[in-house]
Amino acid sequence: MQKIKRRTGVIFREEIVIDGVRYTRCANRKEDLKRWKRKLLTERDTHNVLGIVVNRQMLFSDFAQTYIERKIRKNLATSTITNYRLYLKNHLL
């Protein structure tokens, strides 16, 4: 965080790079910049995939299990769900 002195007072500048894109913001209070940076980092680590909130630490096997339980189970027959699980187990997991 940079502290910039101006004639009108002191302002603070924060810069963050996420996936090669630079984000910069200026504010009069450090706390505002800390909150902004925390929000950007949280958004970077959390993604919404097919209606399921996924963070970067989530394994594919966990995501597949959650997807089957939430999205597929209510629309398909039991034998189809079993076949999907077997396919995932044999070929992807």
N, CA, C and O of each residue as an XYZ file, in Angstrom:
372
protein
N       0.849     -1.165      0.000
C       0.000      0.000      0.000
C       0.901      1.237      0.000
O       1.860      1.341      0.765
N       0.560      2.145     -0.868
C       1.340      3.365     -0.988
C       0.642      4.509     -0.256
O      -0.585      4.608     -0.242
N       1.449      5.356      0.341
C       0.941      6.553      0.997
C       1.384      7.743      0.142
O       2.576      7.960     -0.070
N       0.409      8.502     -0.341
C       0.691      9.613     -1.243
C       0.309     10.916     -0.547
O      -0.834     11.100     -0.130
N       1.284     11.816     -0.430
C       1.027     13.118      0.186
C       0.686     14.127     -0.894
O       1.408     14.276     -1.880
N      -0.415     14.808     -0.693
C      -0.853     15.855     -1.610
C      -1.114     17.126     -0.808
O      -1.107     17.111      0.423
N      -1.340     18.206     -1.513
C      -1.616     19.467     -0.835
C      -2.906     19.396     -0.020
O      -3.031     20.018      1.036
N      -3.849     18.632     -0.531
C      -5.144     18.547      0.145
C      -5.149     17.526      1.278
O      -6.120     17.442      2.029
N      -4.094     16.764      1.406
C      -4.033     15.757      2.459
C      -3.317     14.501      1.992
O      -2.571     14.521      1.013
N      -3.549     13.428      2.694
C      -2.898     12.153      2.397
C      -3.938     11.186      1.822
O      -5.050     11.071      2.338
N      -3.557     10.497      0.748
C      -4.407      9.432      0.223
C      -3.576      8.157      0.148
O      -2.346      8.191      0.178
N      -4.267      7.055      0.051
C      -3.615      5.759     -0.008
C      -3.990      5.075     -1.313
O      -5.109      5.217     -1.804
N      -3.034      4.327     -1.872
C      -3.268      3.612     -3.132
C      -2.898      2.142     -2.924
O      -1.849      1.816     -2.367
N      -3.780      1.282     -3.383
C      -3.546     -0.158     -3.304
C      -3.597     -0.734     -4.711
O      -4.432     -0.338     -5.524
N      -2.712     -1.658     -4.989
C      -2.653     -2.284     -6.303
C      -2.582     -3.792     -6.109
O      -1.845     -4.285     -5.254
N      -3.358     -4.521     -6.913
C      -3.363     -5.972     -6.841
C      -3.465     -6.525     -8.259
O      -4.173     -5.972     -9.100
N      -2.753     -7.619     -8.515
C      -2.780     -8.266     -9.822
C      -3.435     -9.630     -9.648
O      -2.973    -10.459     -8.864
N      -4.523     -9.853    -10.393
C      -5.248    -11.120    -10.342
C      -5.330    -11.667    -11.757
O      -5.922    -11.046    -12.639
N      -4.737    -12.822    -11.968
C      -4.742    -13.490    -13.268
C      -4.222    -12.583    -14.374
O      -4.760    -12.585    -15.482
N      -3.192    -11.818    -14.087
C      -2.574    -10.954    -15.079
C      -3.246     -9.610    -15.286
O      -2.786     -8.816    -16.106
N      -4.315     -9.338    -14.569
C      -5.028     -8.066    -14.692
C      -4.739     -7.230    -13.456
O      -4.896     -7.704    -12.330
N      -4.318     -5.993    -13.660
C      -3.980     -5.111    -12.555
C      -5.185     -4.278    -12.145
O      -5.839     -3.649    -12.977
N      -5.465     -4.286    -10.853
C      -6.544     -3.481    -10.276
C      -5.910     -2.478     -9.322
O      -5.088     -2.838     -8.479
N      -6.304     -1.210     -9.466
C      -5.761     -0.141     -8.632
C      -6.910      0.676     -8.072
O      -7.913      0.916     -8.745
N      -6.743      1.096     -6.832
C      -7.778      1.915     -6.201
C      -7.122      2.893     -5.233
O      -6.131      2.565     -4.582
N      -7.678      4.086     -5.146
C      -7.224      5.105     -4.202
C      -8.353      5.414     -3.225
O      -9.530      5.372     -3.581
N      -7.971      5.727     -1.984
C      -8.969      6.070     -0.973
C      -8.312      6.932      0.091
O      -7.087      7.009      0.180
N      -9.146      7.577      0.894
C      -8.648      8.414      1.972
C      -8.328      7.607      3.227
O      -7.575      8.069      4.085
N      -8.896      6.403      3.339
C      -8.675      5.579      4.533
C      -8.079      4.225      4.149
O      -8.455      3.637      3.135
N      -7.165      3.747      4.954
C      -6.550      2.448      4.713
C      -7.580      1.323      4.812
O      -7.539      0.361      4.046
N      -8.490      1.457      5.754
C      -9.479      0.399      5.992
C     -10.341      0.138      4.759
O     -10.695     -1.008      4.483
N     -10.684      1.202      4.011
C     -11.466      1.028      2.787
C     -10.698      0.196      1.762
O     -11.275     -0.655      1.086
N      -9.405      0.445      1.652
C      -8.593     -0.308      0.703
C      -8.408     -1.753      1.143
O      -8.401     -2.657      0.307
N      -8.261     -1.977      2.422
C      -8.133     -3.346      2.926
C      -9.405     -4.143      2.639
O      -9.335     -5.304      2.236
N     -10.555     -3.525      2.844
C     -11.840     -4.175      2.573
C     -11.983     -4.479      1.085
O     -12.440     -5.561      0.718
N     -11.600     -3.542      0.230
C     -11.671     -3.726     -1.216
C     -10.764     -4.878     -1.669
O     -11.164     -5.716     -2.476
N      -9.554     -4.903     -1.142
C      -8.606     -5.955     -1.508
C      -9.104     -7.326     -1.043
O      -9.004     -8.306     -1.781
N      -9.634     -7.395      0.166
C     -10.160     -8.641      0.700
C     -11.312     -9.154     -0.162
O     -11.419    -10.356     -0.409
N     -12.173     -8.241     -0.619
C     -13.302     -8.610     -1.468
C     -12.824     -9.179     -2.801
O     -13.354    -10.188     -3.266
N     -11.830     -8.547     -3.420
C     -11.305     -9.041     -4.690
C     -10.666    -10.417     -4.533
O     -10.854    -11.290     -5.380
N      -9.918    -10.610     -3.460
C      -9.280    -11.904     -3.249
C     -10.305    -12.995     -2.981
O     -10.121    -14.134     -3.410
N     -11.368    -12.664     -2.287
C     -12.435    -13.639     -2.042
C     -13.132    -14.011     -3.340
O     -13.426    -15.184     -3.569
N     -13.399    -13.029     -4.189
C     -14.025    -13.303     -5.485
C     -13.113    -14.143     -6.364
O     -13.584    -14.989     -7.123
N     -11.801    -13.911     -6.264
C     -10.856    -14.698     -7.047
C     -10.875    -16.168     -6.623
O     -10.775    -17.062     -7.463
N     -11.003    -16.408     -5.337
C     -10.932    -17.769     -4.818
C     -12.251    -18.515     -4.897
O     -12.275    -19.728     -4.692
N     -13.333    -17.841     -5.183
C     -14.645    -18.476     -5.226
C     -15.246    -18.317     -6.612
O     -15.268    -17.222     -7.175
N     -15.735    -19.430     -7.155
C     -16.355    -19.403     -8.481
C     -17.702    -20.117     -8.405
O     -17.882    -21.036     -7.606
N     -18.630    -19.694     -9.230
C     -19.936    -20.321     -9.298
C     -19.988    -21.145    -10.582
O     -20.068    -20.595    -11.680
N     -19.942    -22.470    -10.434
C     -19.929    -23.374    -11.581
C     -21.203    -24.202    -11.554
O     -21.426    -24.968    -10.617
N     -22.034    -24.055    -12.567
C     -23.282    -24.817    -12.679
C     -24.155    -24.684    -11.440
O     -24.844    -25.630    -11.058
N     -24.128    -23.533    -10.820
C     -24.950    -23.299     -9.638
C     -24.343    -23.803     -8.345
O     -24.994    -23.752     -7.302
N     -23.106    -24.289     -8.386
C     -22.410    -24.784     -7.194
C     -21.239    -23.857     -6.925
O     -20.442    -23.589     -7.823
N     -21.128    -23.367     -5.707
C     -20.031    -22.484     -5.340
C     -18.784    -23.337     -5.121
O     -18.776    -24.253     -4.299
N     -17.725    -23.017     -5.877
C     -16.493    -23.796     -5.845
C     -15.351    -22.868     -5.457
O     -15.221    -21.775     -6.009
N     -14.527    -23.297     -4.515
C     -13.323    -22.538     -4.217
C     -12.123    -23.270     -4.804
O     -12.257    -24.408     -5.256
N     -10.965    -22.641     -4.805
C      -9.792    -23.216     -5.468
C      -9.276    -24.476     -4.783
O      -8.582    -25.270     -5.418
N      -9.592    -24.682     -3.515
C      -9.105    -25.852     -2.810
C      -9.999    -27.077     -3.013
O      -9.627    -28.180     -2.612
N     -11.164    -26.902     -3.625
C     -12.096    -28.012     -3.809
C     -11.571    -28.975     -4.871
O     -11.163    -28.550     -5.952
N     -11.581    -30.256     -4.566
C     -11.129    -31.270     -5.503
C     -12.222    -31.584     -6.520
O     -13.408    -31.377     -6.263
N     -11.802    -32.085     -7.678
C     -12.766    -32.429     -8.714
C     -13.709    -33.524     -8.238
O     -14.898    -33.503     -8.558
N     -13.188    -34.477     -7.479
C     -14.042    -35.568     -6.986
C     -15.146    -35.031     -6.073
O     -16.283    -35.501     -6.129
N     -14.814    -34.048     -5.235
C     -15.835    -33.424     -4.380
C     -16.871    -32.678     -5.212
O     -18.070    -32.755     -4.946
N     -16.393    -31.954     -6.226
C     -17.314    -31.229     -7.099
C     -18.242    -32.196     -7.831
O     -19.444    -31.948     -7.921
N     -17.696    -33.298     -8.356
C     -18.506    -34.269     -9.088
C     -19.571    -34.879     -8.179
O     -20.720    -35.046     -8.589
N     -19.193    -35.206     -6.960
C     -20.152    -35.777     -6.010
C     -21.269    -34.775     -5.696
O     -22.445    -35.139     -5.673
N     -20.903    -33.537     -5.460
C     -21.889    -32.496     -5.171
C     -22.807    -32.276     -6.373
O     -24.016    -32.111     -6.212
N     -22.236    -32.275     -7.568
C     -23.032    -32.087     -8.782
C     -24.052    -33.205     -8.951
O     -25.212    -32.956     -9.281
N     -23.616    -34.428     -8.725
C     -24.540    -35.564     -8.855
C     -25.653    -35.466     -7.818
O     -26.818    -35.705     -8.137
N     -25.311    -35.124     -6.602
C     -26.319    -35.052     -5.543
C     -27.314    -33.919     -5.753
O     -28.510    -34.102     -5.525
N     -26.846    -32.765     -6.178
C     -27.725    -31.594     -6.271
C     -28.445    -31.460     -7.609
O     -29.620    -31.094     -7.638
N     -27.768    -31.748     -8.707
C     -28.321    -31.444    -10.020
C     -28.895    -32.658    -10.739
O     -29.948    -32.562    -11.371
N     -28.228    -33.778    -10.653
C     -28.612    -34.923    -11.465
C     -29.624    -35.811    -10.763
O     -30.526    -36.346    -11.408
N     -29.494    -35.975     -9.470
C     -30.305    -36.937     -8.739
C     -31.801    -36.735     -8.923
O     -32.540    -37.716     -9.016
N     -32.262    -35.513     -8.977
C     -33.701    -35.279     -9.040
C     -34.289    -35.451    -10.437
O     -35.510    -35.521    -10.577
N     -33.450    -35.522    -11.477
C     -33.968    -35.580    -12.839
C     -33.808    -36.931    -13.529
O     -34.463    -37.183    -14.540
N     -32.946    -37.808    -13.001
C     -32.630    -39.042    -13.709
C     -32.959    -40.277    -12.892
O     -33.155    -40.213    -11.678
N     -33.014    -41.393    -13.582
C     -33.289    -42.667    -12.928
C     -32.084    -43.122    -12.114
O     -30.961    -42.678    -12.350
N     -32.324    -44.000    -11.168
C     -31.268    -44.501    -10.290
C     -30.175    -45.217    -11.076
O     -28.992    -45.058    -10.775
N     -30.557    -45.999    -12.075
C     -29.553    -46.730    -12.862
C     -28.656    -45.762    -13.646
O     -27.462    -46.017    -13.804
N     -29.212    -44.678    -14.125
C     -28.419    -43.681    -14.844
C     -27.419    -43.014    -13.914
O     -26.266    -42.801    -14.288
N     -27.852    -42.687    -12.712
C     -26.952    -42.071    -11.729
C     -25.823    -43.037    -11.381
O     -24.668    -42.629    -11.261
N     -26.155    -44.311    -11.220
C     -25.138    -45.320    -10.932
C     -24.133    -45.404    -12.074
O     -22.928    -45.479    -11.834
N     -24.617    -45.393    -13.311
C     -23.710    -45.429    -14.465
C     -22.811    -44.196    -14.519
O     -21.630    -44.310    -14.846
N     -23.353    -43.027    -14.204
C     -22.534    -41.808    -14.171
C     -21.435    -41.926    -13.119
O     -20.286    -41.567    -13.376
N     -21.786    -42.427    -11.938
C     -20.786    -42.590    -10.872
C     -19.693    -43.575    -11.288
O     -18.512    -43.338    -11.032
N     -20.082    -44.675    -11.927
C     -19.098    -45.654    -12.381
C     -18.185    -45.057    -13.447
O     -16.975    -45.286    -13.434
N     -18.762    -44.298    -14.360
C     -17.953    -43.649    -15.391
C     -16.950    -42.686    -14.752
O     -15.773    -42.692    -15.113
N     -17.403    -41.868    -13.816
C     -16.504    -40.954    -13.123
C     -15.396    -41.715    -12.411
O     -14.226    -41.343    -12.495
N     -15.767    -42.777    -11.712
C     -14.786    -43.548    -10.952
C     -13.749    -44.211    -11.873
O     -12.557    -44.207    -11.565
N     -14.194    -44.772    -12.987
C     -13.299    -45.521    -13.855
C     -12.453    -44.644    -14.774
O     -11.327    -45.010    -15.110
N     -12.979    -43.496    -15.180
C     -12.295    -42.733    -16.205
C     -11.752    -41.365    -15.761
O     -10.779    -40.874    -16.334
N     -12.358    -40.765    -14.772
C     -11.965    -39.394    -14.411
C     -11.333    -39.269    -13.033
O     -10.471    -38.415    -12.829
N     -11.742    -40.094    -12.096
C     -11.242    -39.942    -10.724
C     -10.091    -40.860    -10.435
O      -9.560    -40.852     -9.324
